[in-house]
Amino acid sequence: MHAAADASTESADRPVGADLRSDESGEPDPTLPEDSERAGQEQAENLSGDDSPSLPISETSTQQSAAPATNRAGLRVGVVGCGYWGSKHVRVLHTLEMVGTVAVIDPNPDRALQLSRNYPALEAYKDLDEAIPHVDAVIIATSPSTHKPLALKAIAAGVHVMVEKPLATTAADAREMIAAAKAAGVVLMVGHTFEYHSAVWQLREMVQNRELGKLYYLETARLNLGLYQRDCNVLFDLAPNDVSIVNYVLGDMPVSVQCWTSRHANPQLEDVAYLRLHYMDPDVTANIHVSWLNPDKVRKVTMVGSEKMVVFDDLATQERMKVHDKGVSRPPRLVDELTEPPMSYRYGDVVLPHLVMNEPLMVEDEHFAECILTGLTPLTSGANGLAVVEVLEAAQMSAREGREVLIEEIAGKPEKGSADQHRETMSRLRGR
């Protein structure tokens, strides 16, 4: 480990080469997205040294967003915060040919010492101010409340930034970060890791190809016993993954959100939440359940259509995705409504699609480096992160005020005198 004083130095929806990142064992990698397991992660406020939204996905990765980096010998990448997620980034970065130097940025020297046992060439810095002269890019894996100040400090110094989910705790902060990155000409990317997951790619393709027929609804569940966070509730800890997944799979962002939350074990933090997201194109509803207070760990996405149904269970060691050829339909006519069943049921085969066993975190980090070196716009750009934060902020407002909230209320789109349009939209949503 080198101390600071010693440092001298194909598809529109997928990153290039993503399909090649496979796990030869065929078993799920333990570093697939795990959400609130940011175990042991500190607040890390001292790391800072002081104290109109686009679609959530990019339909092309050929758009130029930032000037290409000139350091072709290898990027110098720092990881800010080396808890659960930060340490995984350190491991992955060491495997990337585009990365020449990896640094840990954490006020706790024990973390750097532990990581240096596996990575002796690791550089270590106690805060971002000390590290900035020695890095080209940083990955911020600290508590959500620190994301904005840390990102803005790095951006102001001309450093490229990836921020772990959520991008920020408010949409206003996310917009400020996007504007700063644009002005500085640097890459701003958000760590929506599931958008680099081969199973999620396949779900999106099923929707695009209408393999399920008319899509009726989506449902996700992300449940566990803990882990409670210090500075955010279960919405901002777990829901970013599912909002990101649904936005990506549907290729759109919702027009409105309803949310119900409750506080059980902790009087200050919501530990259970239910979200209902309404989408216009396709015209469908997504239900999201997140919880820190559940006896079993659940990571599941279900999509139900008129022709088929699919279940993606991210915890399954085998048969991770199942496509069920089953459904219901109304009989042509009911002869006797009292004796005949109101619906007929169809049961067919269960198909297990082949999935490329990639490691999403590796695909994500490689894409970050690729965007820095080539000037491409990240698939999970700042605008992508903003779209998710807007949903989370709308969900908070919905839970607080007990009503359905339009995303445009958070995005700031309505002009004066738009009350009639607001009522018309809400009436349409409720009349589904």
C-alpha positions in Angstrom: 0.0 0.0 0.0 1.4 3.4 -1.0 0.6 6.3 1.3 -0.4 9.7 -0.1 3.1 11.1 0.2 4.5 8.3 -1.9 2.1 8.7 -4.8 3.7 9.9 -8.0 1.6 9.1 -10.2 -22.7 -3.0 -29.4 -26.0 -2.7 -28.5 -27.6 0.6 -27.7 -28.7 -0.8 -24.4 -25.5 -2.6 -23.4 -21.9 -1.5 -22.9 -19.4 -2.8 -25.5 -18.2 -6.3 -24.6 -20.7 -6.7 -21.8 -21.7 -10.2 -22.9 -18.1 -11.4 -22.6 -18.1 -10.8 -18.9 -19.1 -14.3 -17.8 -18.7 -16.4 -14.7 -17.3 -19.6 -16.0 -18.5 -21.6 -13.0 -22.1 -20.9 -14.0 -22.9 -20.0 -10.4 -24.1 -16.6 -9.4 -21.3 -14.3 -8.3 -21.6 -13.1 -4.7 -21.0 -9.6 -5.9 -24.2 -9.3 -7.8 -26.3 -6.3 -6.5 -27.1 -6.8 -2.9 -28.5 -3.3 -2.0 -28.5 -2.4 1.7 -25.6 -4.6 2.5 -23.4 -1.5 2.8 -22.3 -3.2 6.0 -20.1 -1.2 8.3 -20.2 1.8 6.1 -19.6 5.0 8.0 -21.2 8.4 7.5 -18.0 9.8 6.0 -19.1 13.4 5.9 -15.5 14.4 6.7 -14.4 12.9 3.3 -15.5 16.2 1.7 -12.9 18.2 3.6 -15.6 20.6 4.8 -18.8 20.9 5.1 -35.2 19.2 -18.0 -35.1 15.5 -17.0 -34.3 13.1 -19.8 -35.6 9.5 -20.1 -34.0 7.3 -17.5 -32.1 5.3 -20.1 -29.9 6.3 -23.0 -31.1 4.8 -26.3 -27.6 5.3 -27.7 -24.1 5.2 -26.3 -22.6 7.1 -29.3 -23.5 10.5 -28.0 -20.4 12.5 -26.9 -20.7 13.9 -23.3 -17.2 14.7 -22.2 -13.7 15.2 -23.6 -11.8 11.9 -23.8 -9.2 11.4 -21.2 -5.6 11.7 -22.4 -4.0 9.2 -19.9 -3.9 6.1 -22.2 -1.3 4.4 -19.9 -4.1 3.7 -17.5 -6.7 5.6 -15.6 -6.1 6.6 -11.9 -9.3 5.8 -10.1 -10.1 6.5 -6.5 -12.8 4.8 -4.5 -14.3 7.1 -1.9 -15.6 5.1 1.0 -14.4 1.5 1.4 -17.2 -0.2 3.1 -19.3 -3.0 1.5 -19.7 -1.6 -1.9 -16.5 0.4 -2.0 -14.3 -2.7 -1.4 -16.1 -4.5 -4.3 -15.3 -1.6 -6.6 -11.6 -1.8 -5.5 -11.5 -5.5 -6.4 -13.2 -5.0 -9.8 -11.0 -2.0 -10.8 -7.9 -4.1 -10.2 -9.1 -6.4 -13.0 -9.6 -3.7 -15.7 -6.9 -3.2 -18.3 -8.0 0.5 -18.7 -7.2 1.2 -15.0 -3.6 1.7 -14.1 -3.8 2.9 -10.5 -6.4 2.3 -7.8 -6.6 4.4 -4.7 -8.8 4.1 -1.6 -10.1 7.3 0.0 -11.3 6.7 3.5 -10.6 8.4 6.9 -10.4 4.9 8.5 -6.8 3.7 7.9 -7.8 0.1 8.9 -9.9 -0.3 5.8 -7.0 0.7 3.5 -4.7 -1.7 5.5 -7.1 -4.6 5.1 -7.5 -4.1 1.4 -3.8 -3.6 0.9 -3.2 -7.2 2.0 -4.8 -8.4 -1.3 -3.8 -5.4 -3.4 -0.2 -4.3 -2.3 0.0 -1.5 -4.9 -3.1 0.2 -3.5 -2.7 3.9 -2.8 -4.4 5.4 0.3 -5.7 8.9 1.1 -7.5 10.1 4.1 -9.9 12.5 2.3 -10.9 13.7 -1.2 -8.9 16.9 -0.9 -5.7 14.9 -0.5 -6.5 12.5 -3.3 -7.7 14.8 -6.0 -4.2 15.7 -7.4 -3.5 12.0 -7.9 -6.7 10.7 -9.6 -8.5 11.0 -12.9 -11.8 9.7 -11.7 -13.6 8.7 -8.5 -16.3 6.3 -7.5 -18.3 7.6 -4.6 -19.6 4.8 -2.4 -20.5 6.7 0.8 -23.7 7.5 2.6 -26.4 9.2 0.4 -26.2 12.5 2.2 -22.5 12.9 1.2 -23.0 12.2 -2.5 -23.6 15.8 -3.6 -20.8 17.6 -1.7 -18.2 14.9 -2.6 -19.3 14.8 -6.3 -19.3 18.6 -6.7 -15.8 18.8 -5.1 -14.5 16.2 -7.5 -16.2 17.7 -10.5 -14.9 21.2 -9.7 -11.4 19.7 -9.9 -12.0 18.2 -13.3 -12.3 14.7 -12.0 -14.8 12.2 -13.6 -17.4 10.8 -11.1 -19.5 7.7 -10.6 -21.9 7.9 -7.7 -23.4 4.9 -6.1 -27.2 4.9 -5.9 -29.0 7.1 -5.3 -27.4 9.8 -7.2 -28.6 12.4 -4.6 -31.2 12.8 -1.9 -33.2 15.4 -3.8 -33.9 16.1 -7.5 -32.6 19.6 -7.0 -29.2 18.3 -5.9 -29.1 15.8 -8.7 -29.8 18.6 -11.3 -27.0 20.7 -9.7 -24.6 17.8 -10.1 -25.6 17.3 -13.7 -25.1 20.9 -14.5 -21.7 21.0 -12.8 -20.5 18.0 -14.7 -21.7 19.4 -18.0 -19.9 22.8 -17.3 -16.7 21.0 -16.3 -16.8 18.6 -19.3 -16.5 15.5 -17.1 -18.4 12.2 -17.0 -21.1 11.9 -14.4 -22.5 8.4 -14.0 -24.7 6.7 -11.4 -24.3 3.1 -10.1 -27.6 1.6 -11.2 -25.9 -1.8 -11.3 -28.9 -3.8 -12.3 -29.1 -2.1 -15.6 -25.9 -4.0 -16.4 -27.4 -7.4 -15.4 -28.0 -9.9 -18.2 -31.4 -11.0 -16.7 -32.7 -7.4 -16.7 -31.5 -7.0 -20.4 -33.6 -10.0 -21.2 -36.7 -8.7 -19.4 -36.4 -5.5 -21.4 -36.1 -7.5 -24.7 -39.3 -9.4 -23.8 -41.2 -6.2 -23.3 -39.8 -4.7 -26.6 -40.6 -7.9 -28.5 -44.1 -8.2 -26.9 -43.3 -11.8 -25.9 -45.7 -11.6 -23.0 -48.6 -10.2 -25.0 -50.2 -7.2 -23.5 -48.3 -6.3 -20.4 -50.7 -6.2 -17.4 -48.4 -5.2 -14.5 -45.0 -5.6 -13.0 -44.2 -6.4 -9.4 -40.9 -6.3 -7.5 -39.9 -7.3 -4.0 -36.6 -6.4 -2.3 -36.9 -7.5 1.3 -34.6 -8.5 4.2 -34.0 -8.2 7.9 -32.0 -5.0 7.8 -29.7 -3.5 7.1 -30.9 -0.2 8.7 -28.9 2.8 7.5 -27.9 5.9 9.5 -28.9 8.7 7.1 -31.7 7.3 4.8 -34.9 5.4 5.0 -35.7 2.1 3.2 -37.0 4.1 0.2 -33.7 5.7 -0.6 -31.7 2.6 0.4 -33.5 -0.2 -1.5 -36.1 1.3 -3.9 -33.5 2.9 -6.3 -32.6 -0.5 -7.7 -36.2 -1.4 -8.5 -37.2 2.0 -9.9 -34.1 1.8 -12.1 -35.0 -1.8 -13.2 -38.6 -0.9 -14.1 -37.7 2.3 -15.9 -35.1 0.4 -17.9 -37.3 -2.6 -18.7 -40.2 -0.4 -19.8 -38.0 2.2 -21.6 -39.7 5.1 -19.9 -40.3 6.8 -16.6 -43.5 6.9 -14.7 -46.0 9.8 -14.8 -47.1 9.5 -11.2 -46.3 7.7 -8.0 -48.3 6.5 -5.0 -46.5 5.4 -1.9 -47.3 4.0 1.6 -44.7 3.8 4.2 -44.5 2.8 7.9 -42.0 3.0 10.8 -41.9 0.0 13.0 -38.6 -0.7 14.7 -37.1 2.8 14.3 -39.3 5.9 15.0 -37.2 8.1 12.8 -36.8 6.0 9.7 -39.4 4.3 7.5 -38.5 0.6 7.3 -41.3 -0.7 5.1 -42.6 0.9 1.9 -45.0 0.1 -1.0 -44.8 2.1 -4.2 -47.2 2.1 -7.2 -45.8 3.6 -10.3 -48.0 4.5 -13.3 -46.5 4.5 -16.8 -48.1 5.9 -20.0 -46.1 4.1 -22.7 -46.6 1.2 -22.2 -49.8 1.8 -20.3 -49.0 -0.3 -17.2 -48.6 -0.1 -13.4 -45.6 -1.3 -11.5 -45.8 -2.3 -7.8 -42.6 -2.1 -5.7 -42.3 -3.5 -2.1 -39.2 -2.8 -0.1 -38.5 -3.7 3.5 -35.8 -3.8 6.2 -38.2 -5.8 8.4 -38.8 -9.2 6.7 -37.8 -12.7 7.9 -36.6 -13.8 4.5 -34.3 -12.2 2.0 -36.2 -11.7 -1.3 -35.0 -10.2 -4.6 -37.6 -10.8 -7.2 -39.1 -9.2 -10.3 -42.4 -10.5 -11.8 -44.0 -9.4 -15.1 -47.5 -10.6 -16.0 -48.9 -10.4 -19.6 -51.9 -11.6 -21.5 -49.9 -14.5 -23.1 -47.1 -15.3 -20.7 -45.6 -14.5 -17.3 -42.0 -14.2 -16.2 -40.3 -14.4 -12.8 -36.7 -13.3 -12.2 -35.4 -14.4 -8.8 -31.9 -12.9 -8.3 -31.2 -15.2 -5.3 -31.9 -18.5 -7.1 -28.7 -20.5 -7.6 -30.3 -22.2 -10.6 -33.4 -21.4 -12.7 -32.9 -17.7 -12.0 -35.5 -16.8 -14.7 -38.7 -18.7 -15.5 -41.1 -17.9 -18.4 -44.5 -19.4 -17.7 -46.8 -20.1 -20.7 -49.9 -19.6 -18.7 -52.8 -17.2 -18.4 -56.5 -16.6 -18.2 -59.2 -15.6 -20.6 -62.9 -15.0 -20.7 -65.1 -17.7 -22.2 -66.9 -16.7 -25.5 -70.1 -16.4 -23.5 -71.5 -17.6 -20.2 -74.4 -20.1 -20.6 -75.1 -20.2 -16.9 -73.4 -17.5 -14.8 -74.2 -19.3 -11.6 -72.5 -22.6 -12.5 -69.9 -21.8 -15.1 -66.5 -20.3 -14.0 -66.1 -16.7 -15.0 -62.7 -17.3 -16.5 -60.8 -20.1 -18.3 -57.2 -20.9 -17.3 -54.4 -21.9 -19.6 -51.4 -23.9 -18.3 -48.4 -24.5 -20.6 -44.7 -25.1 -20.4 -42.2 -23.3 -18.2 -39.1 -22.2 -20.1 -35.8 -21.4 -18.5 -34.0 -18.9 -20.8 -30.2 -19.0 -21.1 -28.6 -16.1 -19.2 -25.1 -14.8 -19.7 -23.6 -15.1 -16.2 -22.0 -11.7 -16.2 -20.9 -9.7 -13.2 -22.9 -6.5 -13.4 -20.5 -4.5 -11.3 -17.6 -5.4 -13.5 -19.6 -4.4 -16.7 -20.6 -1.2 -15.0 -17.0 -0.2 -13.9 -15.6 -1.1 -17.3 -18.3 1.1 -18.9 -17.3 4.0 -16.6 -13.7 3.7 -17.7 -14.7 3.4 -21.4 -16.8 6.5 -21.2 -13.9 8.5 -19.7 -11.5 7.3 -22.3 -13.8 7.7 -25.3 -16.2 10.6 -24.3 -19.3 8.4 -24.6 -22.4 9.2 -22.6 -22.9 6.5 -19.9 -25.9 4.3 -20.2 -26.6 5.2 -16.6 -25.9 8.9 -16.9 -26.7 11.7 -14.5 -30.1 12.1 -16.3 -30.7 8.4 -15.6 -30.0 9.0 -11.9 -32.1 12.1 -11.8 -35.1 10.2 -13.2 -34.9 7.7 -10.3 -34.4 10.4 -7.7 -37.5 12.2 -9.0 -39.5 9.0 -8.4 -38.1 8.7 -4.9 -38.9 12.3 -4.0 -42.4 11.9 -5.4 -42.8 8.8 -3.3 -41.8 10.7 -0.2 -44.3 13.4 -1.0 -47.0 10.9 -1.6 -46.4 9.1 1.6 -46.3 12.3 3.6 -49.4 13.9 2.0 -51.4 10.8 1.4 -52.1 11.3 -2.3 -50.9 10.4 -5.8 -48.1 12.7 -7.0 -47.3 13.5 -10.6 -43.6 13.3 -11.5 -43.9 16.7 -13.1 -44.6 18.2 -9.7 -41.0 17.2 -8.8 -39.5 17.9 -12.2 -40.9 21.4 -12.2 -42.5 21.1 -15.7 -46.0 22.5 -15.0 -46.5 26.1 -16.0 -48.9 28.5 -14.3 -52.5 27.8 -15.1 -51.8 24.0 -15.6 -54.3 23.0 -12.9 -56.8 21.7 -15.5 -54.1 19.6 -17.2 -53.1 18.2 -13.8 -56.7 17.2 -13.0 -57.1 15.7 -16.4 -54.0 13.5 -16.0 -55.0 12.4 -12.5 -58.5 11.6 -13.7 -57.1 9.4 -16.5 -54.8 7.6 -14.2 -57.6 6.8 -11.7 -60.0 5.7 -14.4 -57.8 2.8 -15.6 
